[in-house]
Amino acid sequence: MTILIAGTVHLPAGEREKALAESAALVAETRTQPGCEHYVWSADPTSDTRVYVLEKWASSEHLAAHLAGPYYRDMLACLGRYGVADAEVSKYRIDLEEPVYDPEGKPRADFFTA
């Protein structure tokens, strides 16, 4: 079952860009892990401090391997050097996934393939 990780991390103003630059190699390395389908840490252009976290893992087993591994540990250490002010990150099990746009190109809020 697909697992999504989504949330926000706040770093001190003036430190966020340095932290993201320093962690860029870790982001790239994490993307090579088995089961990692998406992995991004992205600065919010409307905030000096907010970073959005979005991850997609093929299974909880793949996520568990990531959380037990060096890339996760190194990311925590990297961000810790910059003083994480707040973090609110959640995980979600996904039982159905389909495109937002139907075959005619119309955006749909309902689930139309199930």
N, C-alpha and C positions, 0 to 999 in steps of 0.2 A: 504494500500500500504506500502510495506517495506521501511524503512528509514535507510540509512547508514550514519554514522558519521565517517569521516576519516581526519586525519591531523597530525600535529606535534606541540609539545610544547617544548620550550627550557628552561631548568633550569640551574642555574650557575654550572659550573664544580665543582665537589666535593660535590654538594648538591643533585644531581639527585637520587642517590641510596638511600639516607636517605628519600627523599620525596616519592619515590616509595614504600619503606618499610612502611612508616607511612600511606600511602593511601591504602595499600593492603586490609585492612578490609573493607574500603569503596567500593572498587572494588567488593569484594565478596558480600557485602550487596546489591549493585546495581544490581547484577546478579539475585537477588531474586525478583526484581520488575516485576509486570505483563508486558508482552510485550517485556522484555529484552531478546534477543536471543544470543547476544555476547556483551561483554564489556571487553576491555583490554587496559591497558596502559603499553607499553613495551619499554624498553631502547634499543636504536640503538647501536649495538656493535661497530659501526665505528665512533661514536661521543661521546664526554664527556658530552654533554648537551642535545641531542635530545631524545625525548620520542615520540613514535608513539601512536596515539589514534585510536582505531577501535571499533565502536559500531554498533550493528544491532538491530533495534526496529521494532516490528510488525506493528506499525502504527504511524502516526504523533501524535495521541492522547496519545499513550503510551510515546512517547518522551516528549510531553508537560507536562505530569504528572511528569516525571523524572526531567525536568528542573525546575519545580515549587516545587520540594520536597527537603527533608533534605539531601539526599545523594549528590545531585549536589551542594547544598550550602556548605556542609561540605568539598567536594572535592576542591571547589574554595578556601575556607579558608585554607585548608591544603597546597595546592600548593602556595598560596599567602605568606605563612610564609617562603617559600624558595626562593621567588623572581623570578617569571616567567619572563624570558627575552624576549620571543617572542612566539606567538601562531598563528598558521594558521590552522584552523579546519573548514571543510565544511560539509554540509549535502546534501544528494542525495536521491531523490525519485526513487525507483526501480520498473519498470513496468514488467520486465521479468527476471527471474532467472533460471539458469540451470547449470548442472555440467560442469566443464572444460573438463572432460574426457567422451567420448561417450561410448556406450555399449561395444565396442571392446577395450576400454582402451586407445584410441588415444586422445591426447590433441587437443582441437579444439578452435580456436578463433571465429569462426562463431557460430551463434545460430542455432542449428540443431533440436530442438524439436518443434519449433513454425511453 
